Amino acid sequence: MFEGLFQPMHLIVILIIVLVIFGPGKLGDIGSSLGKAIRGFKKSMEEPEKKVENGAEAKKLEDKKE
């Protein structure tokens, strides 16, 4: 169904349509917002792992004190 979707000519047509709809100025803002959202998502995905690691280290330290 999507076999030829990512051919260069199709991507150029999609890019032209996006430029006509949003314009070059707004397109930069959209890209910036998207980049910030992706960075925030990656950061939030890494934080729980750090908390779990820190929690495990804290528990080990508490066990050694006892």
Biotite code that builds the C-alpha atoms (Angstrom):
import biotite.structure as struc

atoms = struc.array([
    struc.Atom([0.000, 0.000, 0.000], chain_id="A", res_id=1, res_name="MET", atom_name="CA", element="C"),
    struc.Atom([2.772, 2.461, 0.914], chain_id="A", res_id=2, res_name="PHE", atom_name="CA", element="C"),
    struc.Atom([5.400, 0.950, -1.377], chain_id="A", res_id=3, res_name="GLU", atom_name="CA", element="C"),
    struc.Atom([6.223, 4.073, -3.391], chain_id="A", res_id=4, res_name="GLY", atom_name="CA", element="C"),
    struc.Atom([5.464, 6.701, -0.763], chain_id="A", res_id=5, res_name="LEU", atom_name="CA", element="C"),
    struc.Atom([9.076, 7.594, 0.015], chain_id="A", res_id=6, res_name="PHE", atom_name="CA", element="C"),
    struc.Atom([10.311, 8.022, -3.534], chain_id="A", res_id=7, res_name="GLN", atom_name="CA", element="C"),
    struc.Atom([12.132, 11.330, -4.096], chain_id="A", res_id=8, res_name="PRO", atom_name="CA", element="C"),
    struc.Atom([9.479, 12.775, -6.416], chain_id="A", res_id=9, res_name="MET", atom_name="CA", element="C"),
    struc.Atom([6.706, 12.066, -3.909], chain_id="A", res_id=10, res_name="HIS", atom_name="CA", element="C"),
    struc.Atom([8.696, 13.686, -1.101], chain_id="A", res_id=11, res_name="LEU", atom_name="CA", element="C"),
    struc.Atom([9.264, 16.802, -3.221], chain_id="A", res_id=12, res_name="ILE", atom_name="CA", element="C"),
    struc.Atom([5.539, 17.088, -3.947], chain_id="A", res_id=13, res_name="VAL", atom_name="CA", element="C"),
    struc.Atom([4.708, 16.664, -0.247], chain_id="A", res_id=14, res_name="ILE", atom_name="CA", element="C"),
    struc.Atom([7.295, 19.329, 0.682], chain_id="A", res_id=15, res_name="LEU", atom_name="CA", element="C"),
    struc.Atom([5.820, 21.794, -1.846], chain_id="A", res_id=16, res_name="ILE", atom_name="CA", element="C"),
    struc.Atom([2.297, 21.209, -0.503], chain_id="A", res_id=17, res_name="ILE", atom_name="CA", element="C"),
    struc.Atom([3.492, 21.740, 3.087], chain_id="A", res_id=18, res_name="VAL", atom_name="CA", element="C"),
    struc.Atom([5.279, 24.970, 2.079], chain_id="A", res_id=19, res_name="LEU", atom_name="CA", element="C"),
    struc.Atom([2.149, 26.280, 0.366], chain_id="A", res_id=20, res_name="VAL", atom_name="CA", element="C"),
    struc.Atom([-0.061, 25.463, 3.361], chain_id="A", res_id=21, res_name="ILE", atom_name="CA", element="C"),
    struc.Atom([2.180, 26.697, 6.190], chain_id="A", res_id=22, res_name="PHE", atom_name="CA", element="C"),
    struc.Atom([4.595, 29.085, 4.490], chain_id="A", res_id=23, res_name="GLY", atom_name="CA", element="C"),
    struc.Atom([8.347, 29.219, 5.084], chain_id="A", res_id=24, res_name="PRO", atom_name="CA", element="C"),
    struc.Atom([8.178, 31.311, 8.278], chain_id="A", res_id=25, res_name="GLY", atom_name="CA", element="C"),
    struc.Atom([5.682, 29.134, 10.071], chain_id="A", res_id=26, res_name="LYS", atom_name="CA", element="C"),
    struc.Atom([7.467, 25.989, 8.924], chain_id="A", res_id=27, res_name="LEU", atom_name="CA", element="C"),
    struc.Atom([10.555, 26.982, 10.944], chain_id="A", res_id=28, res_name="GLY", atom_name="CA", element="C"),
    struc.Atom([8.421, 27.491, 14.053], chain_id="A", res_id=29, res_name="ASP", atom_name="CA", element="C"),
    struc.Atom([6.808, 24.099, 13.577], chain_id="A", res_id=30, res_name="ILE", atom_name="CA", element="C"),
    struc.Atom([10.224, 22.439, 13.225], chain_id="A", res_id=31, res_name="GLY", atom_name="CA", element="C"),
    struc.Atom([11.500, 24.172, 16.351], chain_id="A", res_id=32, res_name="SER", atom_name="CA", element="C"),
    struc.Atom([8.444, 23.136, 18.361], chain_id="A", res_id=33, res_name="SER", atom_name="CA", element="C"),
    struc.Atom([8.743, 19.573, 17.129], chain_id="A", res_id=34, res_name="LEU", atom_name="CA", element="C"),
    struc.Atom([12.429, 19.456, 18.105], chain_id="A", res_id=35, res_name="GLY", atom_name="CA", element="C"),
    struc.Atom([11.658, 20.728, 21.614], chain_id="A", res_id=36, res_name="LYS", atom_name="CA", element="C"),
    struc.Atom([8.886, 18.167, 22.002], chain_id="A", res_id=37, res_name="ALA", atom_name="CA", element="C"),
    struc.Atom([11.158, 15.303, 20.943], chain_id="A", res_id=38, res_name="ILE", atom_name="CA", element="C"),
    struc.Atom([13.948, 16.441, 23.303], chain_id="A", res_id=39, res_name="ARG", atom_name="CA", element="C"),
    struc.Atom([11.449, 16.686, 26.160], chain_id="A", res_id=40, res_name="GLY", atom_name="CA", element="C"),
    struc.Atom([10.136, 13.225, 25.407], chain_id="A", res_id=41, res_name="PHE", atom_name="CA", element="C"),
    struc.Atom([13.643, 11.733, 25.351], chain_id="A", res_id=42, res_name="LYS", atom_name="CA", element="C"),
    struc.Atom([14.494, 13.489, 28.607], chain_id="A", res_id=43, res_name="LYS", atom_name="CA", element="C"),
    struc.Atom([11.362, 12.162, 30.302], chain_id="A", res_id=44, res_name="SER", atom_name="CA", element="C"),
    struc.Atom([12.139, 8.656, 29.065], chain_id="A", res_id=45, res_name="MET", atom_name="CA", element="C"),
    struc.Atom([15.637, 8.795, 30.607], chain_id="A", res_id=46, res_name="GLU", atom_name="CA", element="C"),
    struc.Atom([14.596, 10.262, 33.984], chain_id="A", res_id=47, res_name="GLU", atom_name="CA", element="C"),
    struc.Atom([12.669, 7.232, 35.308], chain_id="A", res_id=48, res_name="PRO", atom_name="CA", element="C"),
    struc.Atom([15.684, 5.023, 34.646], chain_id="A", res_id=49, res_name="GLU", atom_name="CA", element="C"),
    struc.Atom([17.927, 7.407, 36.576], chain_id="A", res_id=50, res_name="LYS", atom_name="CA", element="C"),
    struc.Atom([15.446, 7.520, 39.449], chain_id="A", res_id=51, res_name="LYS", atom_name="CA", element="C"),
    struc.Atom([15.303, 3.717, 39.573], chain_id="A", res_id=52, res_name="VAL", atom_name="CA", element="C"),
    struc.Atom([19.109, 3.507, 39.530], chain_id="A", res_id=53, res_name="GLU", atom_name="CA", element="C"),
    struc.Atom([19.410, 6.174, 42.235], chain_id="A", res_id=54, res_name="ASN", atom_name="CA", element="C"),
    struc.Atom([16.723, 4.436, 44.266], chain_id="A", res_id=55, res_name="GLY", atom_name="CA", element="C"),
    struc.Atom([18.540, 1.122, 44.020], chain_id="A", res_id=56, res_name="ALA", atom_name="CA", element="C"),
    struc.Atom([21.817, 2.758, 45.072], chain_id="A", res_id=57, res_name="GLU", atom_name="CA", element="C"),
    struc.Atom([20.112, 4.465, 48.016], chain_id="A", res_id=58, res_name="ALA", atom_name="CA", element="C"),
    struc.Atom([18.632, 1.137, 49.116], chain_id="A", res_id=59, res_name="LYS", atom_name="CA", element="C"),
    struc.Atom([22.067, -0.513, 48.961], chain_id="A", res_id=60, res_name="LYS", atom_name="CA", element="C"),
    struc.Atom([23.506, 2.262, 51.123], chain_id="A", res_id=61, res_name="LEU", atom_name="CA", element="C"),
    struc.Atom([20.690, 1.871, 53.655], chain_id="A", res_id=62, res_name="GLU", atom_name="CA", element="C"),
    struc.Atom([21.263, -1.892, 53.774], chain_id="A", res_id=63, res_name="ASP", atom_name="CA", element="C"),
    struc.Atom([24.982, -1.378, 54.453], chain_id="A", res_id=64, res_name="LYS", atom_name="CA", element="C"),
    struc.Atom([24.247, 1.051, 57.304], chain_id="A", res_id=65, res_name="LYS", atom_name="CA", element="C"),
    struc.Atom([22.078, -1.512, 59.047], chain_id="A", res_id=66, res_name="GLU", atom_name="CA", element="C"),
])
